[in-house]
Amino acid sequence: MKIYTKTGDSGDTGLFGGKRVGKDNLRIETYGTIDELNAFIGYALCEIQSEDLKNDLQIIQNRLFTLGSDLATPFESEPKNFKIPRAEENFYLDLEKQIDFYSNQLEELREFILPGGSKGASLLHICRTVCRRAERLTVNLMHKEEINLNIVIFLNRLSDFFFTAARFENFTTGREDIKWKK
């Protein structure tokens, strides 16, 4: 099977269910940003030292792929002969448990910190900022079209997870968080 289809050569692409939209469509921009986030997580995984964190990030990557398929399939055009995976409540509930797990191993945060420290932590901070952009796009899309609210909640928790994970990675590697100097 060839990887190229030539169906997007005129600047449009297909959603699940067959509807064609412009490649600059907000829905496409939204799940494209989620794909970008997933790629950055893949990069971060090359540098992360904690095995627990690596395992959690791989679960998150799979869930982000589910978010992409969820967003690529508007509710009104869901195929009848194919079950589209959708983001579920347990996606963000699991993140809350992971945030608590890592937070409980860290000193209480009393000041603002800057992105940085170890390379793995720095990459997780990049993931956090890309996640925030994905969340903003998703909220914008939610105001225009019906989408799964679990996606918005998951992305909101996920950025908090990345912040905590970056701090944990610095802790694991013996690096200090970089404190903001006012």
Residue pairs with C-beta under 8 A, 6 or more apart in sequence:
7 13
7 14
8 23
11 22
11 23
11 24
12 20
12 21
12 22
12 23
13 20
13 21
13 22
13 23
13 28
14 20
14 21
15 21
15 27
15 72
15 73
15 74
15 77
16 69
16 72
16 73
16 77
16 78
16 79
16 82
16 84
17 73
17 74
17 76
17 77
17 78
17 79
18 77
19 74
19 77
21 27
21 28
22 28
26 137
26 140
26 141
26 144
27 71
27 72
27 74
27 141
27 145
29 137
30 71
30 134
30 137
30 138
30 140
30 141
31 67
31 68
31 71
31 72
33 130
33 133
33 134
33 137
34 64
34 67
34 68
34 71
34 134
35 64
35 68
36 130
36 134
37 64
37 127
37 130
37 131
37 134
38 61
38 64
38 65
38 68
40 123
40 126
40 127
40 130
41 57
41 60
41 61
41 64
41 127
42 61
43 123
44 57
44 120
44 123
44 124
44 126
44 127
45 54
45 57
45 58
47 118
47 119
47 120
47 123
48 54
48 57
48 120
48 124
48 169
49 118
49 120
49 169
49 172
49 173
50 168
50 169
50 172
53 102
53 165
53 168
53 169
53 172
56 98
56 165
57 165
59 94
60 95
60 158
60 161
63 87
63 91
63 154
66 85
66 86
66 87
66 91
67 87
67 151
67 154
67 155
69 84
69 85
70 84
70 85
70 86
70 87
70 147
70 148
70 151
71 138
71 141
71 147
71 151
73 79
73 84
74 145
74 146
75 146
76 146
78 84
86 148
86 150
87 148
87 150
87 151
87 154
88 150
89 150
91 150
91 154
92 150
92 153
92 154
92 156
92 157
92 158
95 154
95 157
95 158
95 160
95 161
96 157
98 161
99 157
99 160
99 161
99 164
102 164
102 165
102 167
102 168
103 164
105 168
105 171
106 164
106 167
106 168
106 171
109 167
111 179
111 180
112 179
112 180
113 167
113 177
113 178
113 179
113 180
114 178
114 179
114 180
115 121
115 122
115 125
115 126
115 128
115 129
115 166
115 178
116 122
116 125
116 178
117 166
117 169
117 170
117 173
117 175
117 176
117 177
117 178
118 169
118 170
118 173
118 175
120 169
120 173
121 166
121 167
121 169
121 170
121 173
121 175
122 166
124 162
124 165
124 166
124 169
125 162
125 163
125 166
127 162
128 159
128 162
128 163
128 166
131 155
131 158
131 159
131 162
132 159
134 155
135 152
135 155
135 156
135 159
138 147
138 151
138 152
138 155
139 152
141 147
142 149
142 152
167 177
170 176
170 177
